[in-house]
Amino acid sequence: MSKNLLADFFQSQSDANRYLSANEQEALEEDFQKWYDGESKKLSFLATPLMRTMCENYHPNHVCIVTGTTAEISEGIECYKTNDFIVD
């Protein structure tokens, strides 16, 4: 399911229509959606081999963190999670 993120952004901005006409906003939303859909396809194309490798060669406690300069495989030994300190 594709989500129109730019439309959601504009709907959340009370003064967005002050800067763009309806046609301009619609064109911008369409361009953004095309870009986003392309990026999403690129990510799935690139991530699938890594995910397959992780499933075939490591157990579920391993994670892979990829940045622009590194790729790291780590194993989670212990984890404690709490939301007690999050301020809303």
Stockholm file with secondary structure:
# STOCKHOLM 1.0

chainA/1-88         MSKNLLADFFQSQSDANRYLSANEQEALEEDFQKWYDGESKKLSFLATPLMRTMCENYHPNHVCIVTGTTAEISEGIECYKTNDFIVD
#=GR chainA/1-88 SS CCCCHHHHHHHHCTTGGGTSCHHHHHHHHHHHHHHHHHHHHHHHHHHHHHHHHHHHHSCTTEEEEECSSCEEEEECCCCCCCCTTCCC
#=GC SS_cons        CCCCHHHHHHHHCTTGGGTSCHHHHHHHHHHHHHHHHHHHHHHHHHHHHHHHHHHHHSCTTEEEEECSSCEEEEECCCCCCCCTTCCC
//
